[in-house]
Amino acid sequence: MCVIALKRRRYVQEDARKAAGEKWQDSDPVLTTRNGTPIEPRSFNRAFAAHCRRAGAPTIRVHDTRHTRASLLAALDVHPRAAMRILRHSQISMAMDVYTQIPTSETRKALDRLNASLDADDSDGDH
């Protein structure tokens, strides 16, 4: 899922680069402003909240997405030590006890459907 999202982001960023022309400034971050500069954290938080509202999803703090990531890793049967490293925790207990919710079989089925739908969207060549 992440690879698909990053590939799509690359297309968006390339379109922004073309639109910005000489105003474009190269930088390392994947998420940048329309001129290529790093996004200020407060601006990112406001944009994240706006995306949540437009999607009809509850508005949460960006940091809370760590819980989602941890739970998705558990749902995908990622080894706890690998999840700990991905989440950048120093102890497995932090990754597993604080951030992770163990999914039900229905959650796993939903995740499989979500992943299949994202794969199908990516295979059509659109961005």
Backbone bond lengths (Angstrom), bond angles and torsions (degrees), N, CA, C in turn:
res aa  C-N    CA-C-N  psi(-1)  N-CA   C-N-CA  omega(-1)  CA-C   N-CA-C  phi
1 M - - - 1.447 - - 1.526 110.84 -
2 C 1.319 115.75 -39.68 1.473 119.32 -177.70 1.519 111.30 -67.50
3 V 1.339 116.22 -38.91 1.463 119.53 -179.60 1.530 110.07 -62.58
4 I 1.320 116.27 -41.94 1.464 120.69 178.94 1.527 110.05 -61.90
5 A 1.321 116.41 -46.03 1.471 120.31 179.85 1.525 110.87 -62.67
6 L 1.318 117.48 -41.52 1.466 120.15 -179.97 1.530 111.68 -68.07
7 K 1.324 116.91 -37.14 1.475 119.50 176.40 1.523 110.24 -63.58
8 R 1.307 116.35 -43.19 1.468 119.60 177.96 1.523 110.80 -63.55
9 R 1.312 116.17 -39.27 1.467 120.11 179.04 1.524 110.77 -63.36
10 R 1.326 116.81 -36.39 1.469 120.77 178.39 1.534 109.92 -61.00
11 Y 1.321 117.17 -42.12 1.473 120.35 177.80 1.526 111.17 -63.07
12 V 1.321 116.59 -44.96 1.463 121.04 179.22 1.523 110.20 -60.61
13 Q 1.322 115.46 -44.30 1.461 119.61 -178.58 1.540 110.93 -66.56
14 E 1.317 116.91 -36.88 1.472 119.42 178.22 1.533 110.71 -66.40
15 D 1.330 116.78 -39.36 1.466 120.17 175.57 1.528 110.65 -61.94
16 A 1.347 116.52 -41.34 1.465 120.75 178.77 1.524 110.90 -64.97
17 R 1.320 116.52 -38.66 1.466 120.94 178.08 1.533 110.65 -60.62
18 K 1.310 116.12 -44.97 1.473 120.60 179.29 1.525 110.88 -64.20
19 A 1.332 115.90 -43.49 1.464 119.83 -178.69 1.532 111.64 -66.69
20 A 1.339 117.29 -34.87 1.466 120.73 -177.68 1.527 112.21 -75.74
21 G 1.314 117.40 -25.82 1.464 120.30 -179.88 1.514 112.02 57.41
22 E 1.324 116.23 -125.84 1.462 121.15 -177.41 1.530 113.37 -69.70
23 K 1.321 117.21 -17.83 1.469 120.48 179.08 1.540 112.06 -74.17
24 W 1.340 117.09 -14.83 1.457 120.61 -176.56 1.524 111.00 -65.40
25 Q 1.332 114.99 135.07 1.462 121.36 176.84 1.523 108.29 -121.25
26 D 1.320 116.61 119.34 1.464 119.84 178.96 1.520 110.55 -65.82
27 S 1.329 115.76 138.46 1.465 121.98 174.63 1.520 107.38 -152.05
28 D 1.306 117.01 165.66 1.459 121.88 -175.79 1.527 115.61 -79.09
29 P 1.324 120.20 -30.40 1.471 118.56 -174.21 1.531 112.99 -61.62
30 V 1.325 114.41 149.09 1.466 121.15 176.40 1.520 109.61 -73.46
31 L 1.316 116.73 -39.16 1.459 121.49 178.70 1.521 108.50 -98.98
32 T 1.320 115.34 117.76 1.459 120.71 -178.38 1.522 110.16 -132.90
33 T 1.331 114.87 171.30 1.456 120.00 173.42 1.519 108.40 -72.76
34 R 1.318 116.80 177.18 1.463 119.83 179.83 1.526 112.65 -67.30
35 N 1.339 116.58 -11.25 1.465 120.48 176.72 1.528 112.59 -105.78
36 G 1.334 117.58 7.76 1.450 121.33 175.67 1.512 115.93 90.19
37 T 1.313 117.78 -1.87 1.464 119.99 -179.21 1.533 110.05 -83.13
38 P 1.338 116.95 156.72 1.463 119.24 178.15 1.528 111.64 -60.26
39 I 1.312 115.74 146.04 1.461 121.20 179.74 1.523 109.08 -81.55
40 E 1.315 116.04 134.17 1.463 121.05 175.82 1.533 108.54 -68.49
41 P 1.336 118.34 138.63 1.469 120.72 -177.18 1.527 114.59 -52.97
42 R 1.329 118.35 -42.83 1.475 119.43 -179.90 1.524 111.10 -65.27
43 S 1.315 116.46 -37.91 1.467 119.95 177.39 1.521 110.33 -64.76
44 F 1.326 116.43 -40.51 1.463 120.42 178.19 1.528 110.23 -62.46
45 N 1.328 117.38 -44.10 1.467 120.88 179.14 1.526 111.65 -61.38
46 R 1.335 116.96 -41.79 1.474 120.09 178.18 1.527 110.72 -64.79
47 A 1.327 117.08 -42.63 1.465 120.44 179.50 1.529 110.59 -65.48
48 F 1.322 117.12 -40.26 1.460 121.49 178.70 1.533 110.10 -60.84
49 A 1.319 116.80 -45.53 1.469 121.21 178.75 1.527 110.69 -62.22
50 A 1.322 116.95 -40.08 1.468 120.68 179.01 1.525 110.75 -65.01
51 H 1.325 117.29 -40.87 1.472 120.73 177.50 1.530 110.54 -63.54
52 C 1.322 117.03 -40.26 1.467 120.40 177.39 1.530 110.22 -59.87
53 R 1.329 116.04 -46.47 1.475 119.84 -179.41 1.521 110.93 -62.18
54 R 1.339 116.80 -46.75 1.476 119.76 -179.75 1.523 112.22 -62.10
55 A 1.324 116.79 -33.42 1.464 120.94 179.88 1.525 111.97 -80.55
56 G 1.336 116.30 -7.10 1.460 119.24 -177.52 1.515 112.06 73.50
57 A 1.324 116.92 18.99 1.467 122.25 -179.95 1.521 109.04 -96.48
58 P 1.309 116.76 156.15 1.457 118.48 176.11 1.526 110.34 -61.16
59 T 1.300 117.11 141.69 1.461 120.89 177.25 1.516 107.94 -82.42
60 I 1.330 115.05 119.00 1.458 121.09 178.76 1.521 108.91 -123.32
61 R 1.322 115.87 167.39 1.458 119.35 175.17 1.523 109.07 -72.17
62 V 1.317 116.78 148.84 1.458 120.66 178.08 1.530 109.37 -55.90
63 H 1.316 117.16 -40.42 1.461 120.68 -179.91 1.525 111.98 -57.31
64 D 1.323 117.15 -31.97 1.463 120.50 -178.83 1.523 112.67 -66.97
65 T 1.313 117.50 -16.72 1.469 119.38 176.62 1.523 110.70 -65.34
66 R 1.342 117.50 -18.10 1.470 120.63 175.45 1.532 109.93 -60.92
67 H 1.331 117.41 -37.12 1.458 120.57 178.30 1.530 109.88 -63.20
68 T 1.324 115.41 -43.13 1.463 119.78 178.71 1.518 110.20 -61.95
69 R 1.328 116.29 -46.46 1.465 120.36 -179.52 1.526 110.28 -60.37
70 A 1.320 117.56 -44.70 1.463 120.69 179.90 1.525 110.91 -62.13
71 S 1.318 116.46 -42.38 1.463 120.15 -179.95 1.519 111.54 -67.57
72 L 1.338 117.46 -38.09 1.460 119.96 176.67 1.523 111.25 -64.39
73 L 1.319 117.24 -39.94 1.465 120.44 177.29 1.522 110.57 -61.72
74 A 1.329 117.04 -41.75 1.464 120.47 177.72 1.523 110.59 -64.52
75 A 1.326 116.67 -41.06 1.466 120.89 -180.00 1.522 111.56 -64.18
76 L 1.319 116.31 -28.75 1.459 121.10 179.77 1.531 111.57 -91.23
77 D 1.332 116.32 10.93 1.466 122.88 179.01 1.520 113.45 57.77
78 V 1.327 116.63 34.73 1.456 121.02 174.37 1.523 107.61 -71.48
79 H 1.314 116.31 133.60 1.462 121.18 -179.17 1.530 109.47 -56.44
80 P 1.339 117.24 138.36 1.476 119.89 -178.19 1.527 114.38 -53.75
81 R 1.321 118.28 -36.71 1.464 119.81 179.66 1.533 110.32 -66.72
82 A 1.327 117.20 -38.64 1.460 120.24 176.93 1.524 110.27 -66.29
83 A 1.330 116.73 -41.72 1.470 120.43 177.73 1.521 110.15 -61.14
84 M 1.324 116.30 -41.06 1.461 121.03 178.71 1.529 110.32 -57.86
85 R 1.318 116.29 -43.27 1.464 119.98 -179.69 1.521 111.82 -69.13
86 I 1.324 116.44 -41.62 1.468 120.32 179.28 1.524 110.17 -61.85
87 L 1.328 116.32 -41.27 1.461 121.39 -178.98 1.523 112.66 -80.45
88 R 1.331 116.41 -6.94 1.470 122.88 179.11 1.522 112.21 63.86
89 H 1.345 115.51 40.65 1.460 120.55 175.05 1.521 109.46 -98.31
90 S 1.316 116.91 151.74 1.463 120.90 179.45 1.521 112.06 -88.59
91 Q 1.343 116.82 -14.68 1.462 120.44 -179.41 1.526 110.04 -134.30
92 I 1.325 115.26 139.43 1.465 120.34 178.83 1.522 110.28 -59.53
93 S 1.324 117.06 -37.22 1.471 119.79 -177.10 1.520 111.75 -59.78
94 M 1.336 117.30 -35.40 1.475 119.91 178.24 1.526 109.75 -64.09
95 A 1.314 116.46 -46.97 1.465 120.59 -179.10 1.522 111.62 -64.99
96 M 1.316 117.02 -42.10 1.457 120.41 -173.54 1.525 113.33 -85.94
97 D 1.318 117.70 -41.75 1.467 120.31 -174.24 1.528 113.79 -83.66
98 V 1.311 116.95 -37.16 1.465 120.52 -173.78 1.522 111.64 -92.23
99 Y 1.322 117.78 -43.00 1.458 120.49 -170.17 1.528 115.24 -99.57
100 T 1.314 118.57 -19.00 1.461 120.60 -169.58 1.515 112.78 -104.14
101 Q 1.330 114.90 134.11 1.460 121.42 169.29 1.522 106.17 -110.29
102 I 1.326 117.22 129.21 1.457 120.63 -178.47 1.523 108.40 -75.58
103 P 1.333 116.49 124.74 1.467 119.59 -175.41 1.528 112.86 -78.82
104 T 1.312 114.37 155.45 1.455 121.20 174.39 1.527 108.55 -85.91
105 S 1.305 116.86 172.15 1.472 119.80 177.79 1.529 110.14 -64.01
106 E 1.336 116.91 -32.47 1.467 119.56 177.20 1.526 111.09 -66.20
107 T 1.339 116.16 -38.04 1.463 119.62 177.07 1.521 109.79 -62.85
108 R 1.321 116.76 -43.46 1.467 120.24 179.21 1.531 111.16 -60.64
109 K 1.327 116.29 -42.51 1.470 119.90 178.79 1.530 110.13 -62.18
110 A 1.329 116.70 -42.20 1.460 120.51 179.23 1.520 111.02 -63.65
111 L 1.326 116.94 -41.69 1.467 120.46 177.81 1.524 111.20 -63.35
112 D 1.333 116.83 -40.24 1.469 120.25 177.09 1.525 110.86 -61.53
113 R 1.339 116.46 -42.06 1.467 120.04 178.69 1.524 111.01 -65.93
114 L 1.341 116.83 -41.27 1.458 120.97 178.23 1.521 110.39 -60.98
115 N 1.318 117.17 -47.47 1.452 120.99 -179.44 1.526 110.82 -62.71
116 A 1.331 117.93 -42.39 1.466 121.31 178.56 1.520 110.67 -62.74
117 S 1.321 116.69 -39.29 1.464 119.64 -179.82 1.522 111.00 -68.41
118 L 1.335 117.28 -38.13 1.462 119.86 177.29 1.523 111.13 -67.21
119 D 1.339 116.30 -39.68 1.465 120.05 176.29 1.521 111.00 -61.48
120 A 1.329 116.72 -40.98 1.462 121.24 179.85 1.521 110.39 -65.75
121 D 1.340 117.37 -41.52 1.457 121.22 178.30 1.514 111.25 -63.09
122 D 1.334 117.08 -38.09 1.453 121.41 -177.82 1.521 111.67 -72.83
123 S 1.340 117.78 -29.79 1.452 120.30 -175.86 1.516 113.26 -74.80
124 D 1.333 117.94 -13.67 1.459 119.26 -179.56 1.528 112.62 -81.07
125 G 1.348 116.73 -4.13 1.464 120.08 175.01 1.511 114.73 84.08
126 D 1.324 117.98 -3.63 1.462 120.02 178.45 1.509 109.04 -78.13
127 H 1.318 114.80 163.90 1.462 118.44 173.27 1.461 109.08 -132.42
